[in-house]
């Protein structure tokens, strides 16, 4: 299963790194910082530890079950209820004795952390969903909107959706696709508008070596996660893409599209990102180049903070032409807040730890990048 390979790649890449649960967007208080302490691709297993020291054993078999459940249902609820309109729950799955132990709460947490990894790897998205008739709101996970194979596109129902999220009318789309469009309506934001591509900057779908480079600078790993999600978007569409830190990029001549990412740190872009652009600007100006900027200040889509970020982007665009720029909220771990900030937050609004990355918005922007290949 291709999507399982994506998940395994993500786990291997992020073993030993701190991760933040994307369930933070629900603001229900059950999201925690966690990390993958060890993983084994051959055995199809991984060990996860939370910031509080809890450990969970995860198996590839259970992840495959959950992905299959997502592929065959429009949305899957994270919490069990008695609502008959909800198509499926993650707790419908059975997990092996190594994972579950004897505690039902442990079973649920194991499934939730597997769900977190599936979302962080870019395969699926979290969001609030509503039942079609009763309008009951529930936390849910759904495969990101894209074709997942003809087997799952033929379950047609006479349903459609309008902008309010209500199901009306008739549609030739599958029930899963229709429901997925309705999914996340309360969390969706308008995607960043793309600049028109110039006539002489064209590309073709990759059939051999990678023609797409996603390169990034990062301070604590948040921007790297976004770069990996963008790579998965290309992978799902049949394109190969390389993901590298800017320090590890030596030659960009083989690439037709270069996507660069950098966080805002202490009010500035990462210096290594600017150095990368200066070093490669001659070739970058012969390619399609895109930029994404992340930061805590961009979490609420505030126009003043956006303007500041756009000013920072000019430090890149003064050297090269950019076909598009994305602006995304970042992630702030509690351990990265200075003592001064913690004290000042007692008297005024301080920085609040959390994962403010809008994976739905990031996914839409990533999908739009294919315009520039």
C-alpha positions in Angstrom: 0.0 0.0 0.0 1.6 3.3 -1.2 0.2 5.3 1.7 1.7 2.9 4.2 5.1 3.5 2.6 4.6 7.2 3.1 3.8 6.7 6.7 6.9 4.4 7.2 9.1 7.0 5.5 7.8 9.7 7.8 8.3 7.6 10.9 11.9 6.8 9.9 12.7 10.4 9.1 11.3 11.7 12.4 12.5 9.0 14.8 14.2 10.8 17.7 12.5 14.2 16.9 9.9 15.9 19.0 6.4 16.0 17.4 3.3 17.9 18.3 -0.1 16.3 18.1 -2.2 17.9 15.3 -5.2 17.3 17.6 -4.3 20.7 19.0 -6.6 22.2 16.4 -9.6 20.8 18.3 -8.6 22.6 21.5 -9.9 19.7 23.6 -6.8 19.3 25.7 -5.8 15.8 24.9 -3.0 16.7 22.5 0.6 16.2 23.9 4.1 16.5 22.7 5.5 13.1 21.8 8.3 11.4 20.0 9.1 8.2 18.2 11.9 6.6 20.3 12.6 3.7 18.0 11.2 2.2 14.8 11.8 -0.9 12.7 10.6 -1.0 9.1 11.3 -4.7 8.7 9.1 -5.6 11.8 6.6 -2.9 11.0 6.7 -1.5 14.5 7.5 1.7 16.4 7.6 2.9 20.0 6.2 6.3 20.9 6.7 8.2 24.1 4.8 11.2 25.3 6.2 14.2 27.2 4.7 12.7 30.4 6.6 9.5 29.9 3.8 7.3 28.6 4.9 4.7 26.1 2.9 3.1 23.3 3.8 0.3 20.9 2.5 0.9 17.4 2.3 -1.7 14.6 2.1 -1.3 10.9 -0.8 -3.7 10.8 -3.0 -1.4 12.8 -1.9 1.6 10.7 -2.9 -0.3 7.6 -6.3 -1.1 9.1 -6.9 2.6 9.9 -5.8 3.7 6.4 -8.1 1.1 4.9 -10.9 2.4 7.1 -10.2 6.0 5.9 -10.2 4.9 2.2 -13.6 3.2 2.5 -15.4 5.8 4.6 -16.0 9.6 4.0 -14.9 10.5 7.5 -13.9 8.5 10.6 -14.8 9.7 14.1 -12.1 10.0 16.7 -14.5 9.5 19.6 -17.2 6.8 20.0 -20.8 7.9 20.3 -24.2 6.4 19.8 -24.9 8.5 16.7 -25.9 6.1 13.9 -25.2 8.7 11.2 -21.5 8.6 11.8 -20.1 6.1 9.3 -17.1 4.8 11.3 -15.0 5.2 14.4 -11.3 4.5 14.9 -12.2 2.4 17.9 -13.9 0.0 15.4 -10.4 -1.4 14.8 -8.9 -4.3 16.7 -5.3 -4.0 17.7 -2.9 -6.7 18.8 -2.0 -7.5 22.4 1.4 -5.9 22.2 -0.2 -2.5 21.5 -3.3 -2.7 23.6 -2.2 -4.0 27.0 -5.3 -4.5 29.2 -6.5 -0.9 29.4 -9.3 0.3 27.1 -8.1 3.9 27.5 -4.6 2.8 26.4 -6.2 1.2 23.3 -7.9 4.5 22.4 -4.7 6.5 23.0 -2.7 4.1 20.8 -5.2 4.5 18.0 -5.2 8.3 18.4 -1.4 8.5 18.2 -1.5 6.3 15.0 -4.0 8.8 13.7 -1.7 11.7 14.6 1.2 10.1 12.6 -1.1 9.5 9.6 -2.1 13.2 9.7 1.5 14.5 10.3 2.7 12.4 7.3 0.2 14.2 5.1 -2.0 11.2 4.2 -5.1 12.5 6.1 -6.4 15.6 7.8 -8.2 16.3 11.1 -11.2 18.5 11.4 -14.7 19.0 12.8 -17.4 17.2 10.8 -21.2 17.2 11.2 -23.8 14.5 10.6 -26.0 15.1 7.6 -29.4 15.1 9.3 -28.8 15.8 12.9 -26.0 18.3 12.5 -24.1 16.8 15.4 -20.5 18.0 15.5 -17.7 15.4 16.0 -13.9 15.2 15.8 -12.9 13.4 12.7 -10.1 12.3 10.4 -10.4 11.9 6.6 -8.1 11.1 3.7 -6.9 14.3 2.0 -9.0 15.2 -1.0 -7.5 13.4 -4.0 -8.2 10.3 -6.1 -7.3 7.2 -4.2 -8.1 4.6 -6.8 -11.2 3.6 -8.8 -12.3 1.1 -6.1 -13.2 3.9 -3.8 -14.7 6.3 -6.4 -17.7 4.1 -7.3 -19.8 4.3 -4.1 -22.2 6.9 -5.5 -25.0 8.4 -3.4 -27.4 11.1 -4.4 -25.7 13.7 -2.2 -24.1 17.0 -2.7 -22.8 19.8 -0.5 -23.2 23.6 -0.5 -20.9 26.1 1.2 -22.7 25.8 4.5 -21.7 22.1 4.7 -25.3 20.8 4.3 -25.9 17.9 1.9 -28.4 18.7 -0.8 -29.2 17.7 -4.4 -27.5 15.1 -6.6 -24.0 14.5 -7.6 -22.0 12.1 -9.7 -19.2 12.1 -7.2 -18.6 9.3 -4.8 -20.1 9.6 -1.3 -16.5 9.6 0.1 -15.5 12.5 -2.1 -18.7 14.5 -1.4 -18.3 14.1 2.3 -14.6 14.9 2.1 -15.5 18.2 0.5 -17.9 18.9 3.3 -15.2 17.9 5.8 -13.2 20.7 7.6 -15.7 23.4 6.5 -15.3 25.2 9.9 -11.5 25.2 9.7 -11.0 26.0 6.1 -9.2 29.2 5.1 -8.8 30.7 1.6 -5.7 29.4 -0.1 -2.9 31.7 -0.9 -3.4 33.2 -4.4 -0.8 32.0 -6.9 1.2 34.4 -9.1 0.8 33.6 -12.9 3.6 31.5 -14.3 5.8 33.0 -17.0 5.7 31.5 -20.6 9.2 30.3 -20.5 9.0 28.4 -17.2 7.4 25.1 -18.0 8.0 21.5 -17.0 6.8 18.0 -17.6 5.6 15.2 -15.3 8.6 13.3 -13.8 9.2 9.9 -15.2 12.8 9.3 -14.1 15.0 11.2 -11.7 13.4 13.8 -9.5 12.8 17.3 -11.1 11.4 18.8 -7.9 13.4 19.9 -4.9 11.9 20.9 -1.6 14.5 22.5 0.6 14.2 24.1 3.9 15.9 25.8 6.9 14.5 24.9 10.3 15.1 25.8 14.0 13.1 23.1 15.8 11.8 20.9 13.0 8.3 22.4 12.3 9.3 23.7 8.8 10.8 20.2 8.0 7.4 18.6 8.7 5.7 21.0 6.3 8.4 20.2 3.6 7.7 16.5 4.1 3.9 17.1 3.6 4.6 19.0 0.4 6.7 16.1 -0.8 3.8 13.7 -0.1 1.4 15.9 -2.2 3.7 15.5 -5.2 4.2 11.8 -4.5 0.4 11.2 -4.4 0.1 12.9 -7.8 2.8 10.7 -9.4 5.8 13.0 -9.1 9.2 12.4 -7.4 10.5 15.1 -5.2 13.7 15.4 -3.2 13.6 16.9 0.3 16.8 18.4 1.7 18.0 20.9 4.2 19.4 24.0 2.5 22.8 23.2 3.9 22.8 19.8 2.1 21.9 21.1 -1.4 24.9 21.2 -3.7 23.5 21.4 -7.2 20.1 22.4 -8.4 20.6 22.1 -12.1 18.5 18.9 -12.5 15.4 20.5 -10.9 12.7 22.4 -12.8 10.8 23.4 -9.6 12.5 24.4 -6.3 10.3 24.9 -3.2 12.1 26.7 -0.4 10.9 26.9 3.2 12.0 28.9 6.2 10.6 29.9 9.6 10.5 33.4 11.1 12.8 33.3 14.0 13.2 36.3 16.3 11.6 38.5 13.6 13.9 37.4 10.8 14.1 34.6 8.2 16.7 31.9 8.9 20.1 33.2 7.5 20.9 29.9 5.9 17.8 30.3 3.7 18.9 33.7 2.5 22.4 32.4 1.9 21.0 29.5 -0.2 19.2 32.0 -2.5 22.2 34.2 -2.9 24.4 31.2 -3.6 22.1 29.7 -6.3 20.3 32.8 -7.6 21.7 32.5 -11.1 20.2 29.0 -11.6 17.1 29.8 -9.5 16.2 32.6 -11.9 16.1 30.0 -14.7 13.8 27.7 -12.7 10.3 27.9 -11.1 11.0 28.9 -7.5 8.4 28.9 -4.7 8.7 30.0 -1.1 6.8 29.2 2.1 7.3 31.0 5.4 6.1 29.6 8.8 5.9 31.3 12.1 4.0 31.6 15.4 3.1 35.2 14.4 1.2 33.8 11.4 -1.1 31.5 13.4 -4.2 33.8 13.3 -3.9 35.0 9.8 -3.6 38.6 11.1 -3.1 41.0 8.2 -0.5 43.1 10.1 1.6 40.0 10.8 1.1 38.9 7.2 2.4 42.2 6.0 5.5 41.8 8.1 6.0 38.3 6.7 5.6 39.7 3.1 8.3 42.3 3.9 10.6 39.5 5.0 9.8 37.6 1.8 11.1 40.5 -0.2 14.6 39.6 1.1 14.2 36.5 -1.1 12.3 38.0 -4.0 14.9 40.8 -4.4 17.3 38.1 -5.6 15.0 35.8 -7.6 11.5 35.6 -9.1 9.0 33.6 -7.1 6.0 32.0 -8.7 4.1 31.8 -5.4 4.6 32.3 -1.7 2.8 30.5 1.1 2.4 31.8 4.7 1.6 29.3 7.4 1.3 29.2 11.2 4.1 27.4 12.9 4.5 25.2 16.0 5.7 26.3 19.4 6.9 23.7 21.9 6.8 24.6 25.6 10.5 23.9 25.9 11.3 26.6 23.3 9.8 29.4 25.4 12.4 31.5 27.2 12.2 32.1 31.0 11.7 35.8 30.3 8.6 35.1 28.1 7.2 32.7 30.7 7.5 35.4 33.4 6.1 38.2 31.2 3.1 36.0 30.2 1.9 36.2 33.8 1.3 40.0 33.4 0.4 40.2 29.7 -0.4 38.0 26.8 2.6 35.7 26.1 3.3 33.1 23.5 1.1 30.0 24.0 2.6 26.6 23.1 0.8 24.7 20.5 0.8 23.4 16.9 -0.7 26.2 14.7 0.0 24.6 11.4 -3.1 24.5 9.3 -2.5 21.2 7.5 -5.6 21.7 5.3 -4.3 25.0 4.0 -0.8 23.6 3.6 -2.2 20.7 1.6 -4.1 23.0 -0.7 -1.1 25.2 -1.3 1.1 22.1 -1.9 -1.4 20.7 -4.5 -1.4 24.0 -6.3 2.4 23.8 -6.8 1.8 21.3 -9.5 0.8 24.2 -11.7 4.5 25.2 -11.9 6.0 21.9 -12.8 
